[in-house]
Amino acid sequence: MAAISTEAGIVDFVRAARADKSPFEIVAGGTRRAVGRPLDGLPQLDVSGLSGILKYEPEELILTAAPSTPLAEIVSVLATKNQRLGFDPADWSQLLGSNGVTTLAGAVSCDASGSGRLRHGGARDSLLGFHGVNGLGASFRAGGKVVKNVTGFDLPKLVCGAHGTLVVLTELTFRVFPRPTHFAVLALHDVSPDVGFAALRKIAQSALEPAGLSYLPGNMAPAQGQGSAFIRLEGASQPLEEKIALAHGLLGNAVTRFGEADPFPTIGNGEKFARIDGDIWRVMIAPSDAPRVARELNATHWLGDLTGSLLWLAAPSSDGPRIRKIAAGANGQAMLLRADAQTRAQFGLYAPQPPALAALGRSVKAAFDPLSLFNPGRL
């Protein structure tokens, strides 16, 4: 393992790897290494030394940090100014049973966005710019440090969800958002998936700007009958009360305030499945298809997040082909998030893409990393 803490050092490392045609694995905090196909046996480039907040301009809602900066550090610093990362980065450590430090670049590279995605978009919507090193051993920067920057290609969006296969990140700049002064979680209990998801869609299509919309069947939300639809609303005290009143107007008096702990962090982090046996899948579909697809998947343990556009489920490894087929039938995608190494090697992170889309992906990969040096085969 080579531990390098400067961009110049990474340039030299990549150039040497390119000369030797030697692919390698990029590691930092290590909490997401079990996502995607295993890369056992490859040399490792340890970039955990690239850490720290480089510039924070709270008045401009802009933060620049090194990629391996712990998420906890960023959350803490932003909190001093009553601000936050809008995409609400998810920490899958408990779900994956991993040790280490959850980093900023890890969340970006895996596109690990939580419930905040509903209101502020995913990581790709908050990342304004980055510095990095490509597979040619050249350092470059993309995007900028202002919210409105439309010059050239929007390359920051490409690295979100690329799982380290396009570039070694060395600096990241984000738009940040004010933290709400108040929030409330509303619940619609003892409802079927059809009724629950319909209620969530009604809220999503309203002017309420919800910050969380999830449906949990009864066995994932104990003592709540068939299941519960959860709604998170945010705002200043009086506007929040007005939002709650509007939610009652849309859904009726069956909607009540949820008096227990906020369920959305555990939903986004996958903690509901941490102690459940089986492979863990994330099926991404249109929200309107959620009830039907949930029935077809027929999983014992599952839940619907982001208005139903994301279904989490636990299933035996033998169900992999069936899950992928159901997702494809709904014009969606099934991501294998947690499984043993053999299953991850067999299925990969995602299903094979259609020929035209696969060709486009190869073209993008060739432009950034023509020798496939970075995390080869992870996807």
N, C-alpha and C positions, 0 to 999 in steps of 0.2 A: 504494500500500500504506500502510495506517495501522498504525503500531507502537504498541501500548498496553500498559502494564505495571501497571495498577491495575484493580480491579473497577469502581470508579466511572467510569473512563474507558471501559470496555467498555459499561457501562450507557448512557452518552451516545452512544457509537457506534451501538449497536443501536437506540436511540430515533430517531436521525437516519436510519438505514437504513430503519426502519419508516415514518417520515414520508414518505420518498422512494420507498417500496416498491422498494428496491434490494437484491437478494440479494447475498451475498458468500461468499467462501471463507475458512475459518478455517485458518491455518497457524501452525506453531511450528518444530519441528526440520526439517520438510520431507522426512523420509525415507520417508513413506508416501503422498505426494501422488499417486503413480502407481497407487494402488489404487482401483478403482471408476471410474465414468464421469469423463472429464476435465471440469474446470471452467474451462477456459481462457477468458480474457476477463473474468471476474468480478473486481470489486474484492476486495482481500485484507485481512483483519484479522490482523495479525501479533501473536500473543500470546507470543512467545518470551521477552519480558521478565518474564513471570509464572513465575519460576524460584526454586528454593531449598527446602530442607527447613524447614518452619515449626515443627514440634514432633515430637520423637522420645522416646517413653517405652519404653525397652527392657524394663523390668520388667513393663509392661502389654502388651507386644507390639503397640504401636500407633505408627503413623507418619503424620504429616500433611505434605503437600508441595504446592507450587504445581504446576500441570499441566505446565509446560514444563521441569520439573527433569529434567536428563539421567538416563537410567536408570543409566548408569555411576556417577554420583555417589551415587545411592541404594544401589546394590549395594555400593559401597565403604564407605559409612557403616554399613550394616547388618552388613557383614562384621566391623567392629571389635567388634561385640557377638555375633559368631557367630550372626547371624540373616539372614533372606532373605525376599524376596517369595515367597509360596507358589505363585503361579500361573506362576512361572518365565517371565517375559515374553520373547517371541521378538523378535529383531531381524532384520527382513527386508531390511536395507540392501544386503547383498551380493547377494541374490537379485534385488532390484529395480534394482541398479546405481545406487543413490541416494547422494548426499552429504548431509551435515548431521549433526544430533545426534538420536539416538533418545531420545524423551521418554517420560515416565510416561503422560501423557494420550494420546499416540499409541498406545501399547500397549493402554491401556484402551479407547479408542474403536474400535480394530480387533479387540478381543477376541483379541489375539495372545498366547495362552497356550502355553507349552511343555510338556515332559514332566511337570513338577511338577503339572500339572492332574490327573493320575491320583490323586495322593495328597491334594492340598489343594484341588482344584476349580479352576475358571477364575478370571479376573479378577473376574467378578460375585460369586464366593464370598468374595473377599478385600476388596472395596471396601465399607467400612462406611458411608461418607457422603461428600457432596460439597457444595461451594458452586458456584453458577453463575448465569448470566444467561439468561433465556428470551427468546423472540421478541417478547414484549411490552415488553422493555426493563426487566424487573424482576429484581433479584437475589433469590435464594432459597437455601435449604439443604435437603438431604434426608438421611435417615439420621441417624447419630450417630457418636460416638467410643467406643462400647463394642461388644463382640462381639454381645451379645444386645440388639437394639433392634428391636422389632416393632411400634412405634407407627405407624399409618397405612400408606400404600402403600410398598412396597419400591422406591422410585424409583432407587436406585443401580444396580440390575440393568438398568434400561432403557438407561442410557447406555453400558453395556459392549456393544460391537459396533454402536453407532448411527452410527459414523463421522462424528461431529460434526454430525448432522442434527437434534438435539433441543435442545441447550443449549451455550453457551460455558462450558466448565468454568473455574473460578478457584481451586479448592482440592479436594484429594482426601485422604481418610483411609482407611488400610488396616490390616487385621490382618496382622502379620508372623509368621514362624515360625522356630523354632530351626534352624540349619544342622546337618546330620548330621556327626558326628565322623568317620565312615567311610562309604564306599560301595563297591560292587562291581558290575561289569557281567558278566553271564553270557551265554553264547551257545550256541545250538543250531544247528550248521552243517550245510550240505548237506541242507536239508529243503525240501519243496515248500510252496507257500503254504497248502494245506489243513493239512498237518502243523504248519507254523510258527504259523499263526493259532490252531489248536486248542491248542497249547502255551501261547500267550500268554493265551488265555481261561482255561485251567486255573489259571495263576498269578494272573490278575486275580480269580478267584473264591475264591482261598485267603485265608488270614489273613496273607499276607506283606506286604501294603501296598506293592506295587511303586511305584517312582518313575519308571518308564519301561518301556514295552512296545512294541517295534517289530519289523516284519518287512521285511527288505531282500532283494529278489531278487538273483541272482548278479551281474548287471551293475552293481548299485549297491553291492555289497559284494564286491570283486574276490577271486578265488581261493577262494571259499567254496561252490563247486558250485551247486546249484539256488537256494539262498538261505539266509539266516540269520535266526533269531529272537533278538532281544536283550532282556535283562531287566536293569533297574537296581534294586538293592536298597540300602537305607540303614539306618544305625543305629550304635549303639555297637559296639565291637569284638566282644565275645562274643555279643550278640544277633544281630549281622550274620552271624557264623559259623553260628549256629543257623538263620537264615533260609536261608543257602546250602545247609545240609544238608537242610532241608525241600524246597527247590527240587529237589535231587537225588532226593529221595524221590518227588516228584510227576512228574518228567520223566525220571528215569534218569541213568545216568552219562555219557550223550552230552552232557550240559550241562557246559560248561567255562568257566573264568574267561577273560574277554576281556582279553588283556594289552596291547592297544593303547589309544590315546586314547579317552576316553568319546565314543561316537558320538551321544549324545542332543542335545547343543547344536546340532550341525550339522543333525540331522534337524529339530528344532523351528524352526530359523532358515531352513529351506529351502535351505541352502547346497549340499546335494547336487545341486540343480538350477540353481545359479547359472551354470554354463558349458554347460548343455544348451539347445539351440535349441528354439523352440516356445513356445506358451502354457503357463502353469503353472496347474493346477487343484488345488483341494482339495475332495474329495468326502466329505461327511459322511453316514455310514450306521450301521446297527446292526452291532456287531462280528461277529455271527454271519454276516452277509451278505458279509463282506470277501472271502473266496476267490472266491465266485461273481461279485461285482461286478468284482473285479480281472480275472477272465477275460473278462467282457463288455467291459470297457474296452479290453483288449488293447493296452495301451500298451507301447512299448519301454522307456521309463524311468518307473518308478513305485516307490512304497514305501508301506507301511502303518504308521501311527503310532497311539498311544493304543489299543492292543489290536486295531486294525483299524477303529476308528470313524472314522478320518481317513485317506483315501487321497490321496497326492500323486501327480500325474502330469504329464508333458509331452506335448503334442499339438499338431498343426497347427491353425490357426484354423478350418479347414473342419470339424473334429471337434466344434466347440462344440455344435451342436444334438444330436448323438448322445450326448455326455457328459451333457448336461442331461436327456435322455430316460431314459438308464440310471439316473441318480441318482433321478429322479422315480419310476421303476419300483420302486426299492428303498425308497420312502418317505423318501428322503434329499434332500440339497441339494448342488448343485455351485457352488462359489465360484470365480470367475475372478480369480486373484490377480495374475498377470503377463501382460500382452499389450500390443500397440501401442495407440495412442489410438483408432484406428478400430475395432478389435475390441472394446475396452472400451466404446466408445459404443454398439456394436451389441448386445452381450450384457448389459451391466450387471454389477454385482458378483454378483447372485443372479438366479435364475429368477423370473418373476412369481409372486406368491403366489396361492393359491386365493382366490376372492371373499370368503369370510367373514373370512379372516385379513388380506387386503388392506384390508378395511373397518376392521378393528380397528387396523391400522397407521396408516391415515389419521386415525382418531380420536385416537390418541396424538400423532401429529404436530401435529394442529390444536390440541391442548391446550398443547403446548410452544411451537410455532412456527407460528401460524396463517397467516402470509404466506409461509411457506417461504423465509425469509431465509438460513438456515444450510445451506451446502453443498448447494444444491438439485440433485436429480438424481443425486447421487453413487452411491446404491444402485441 
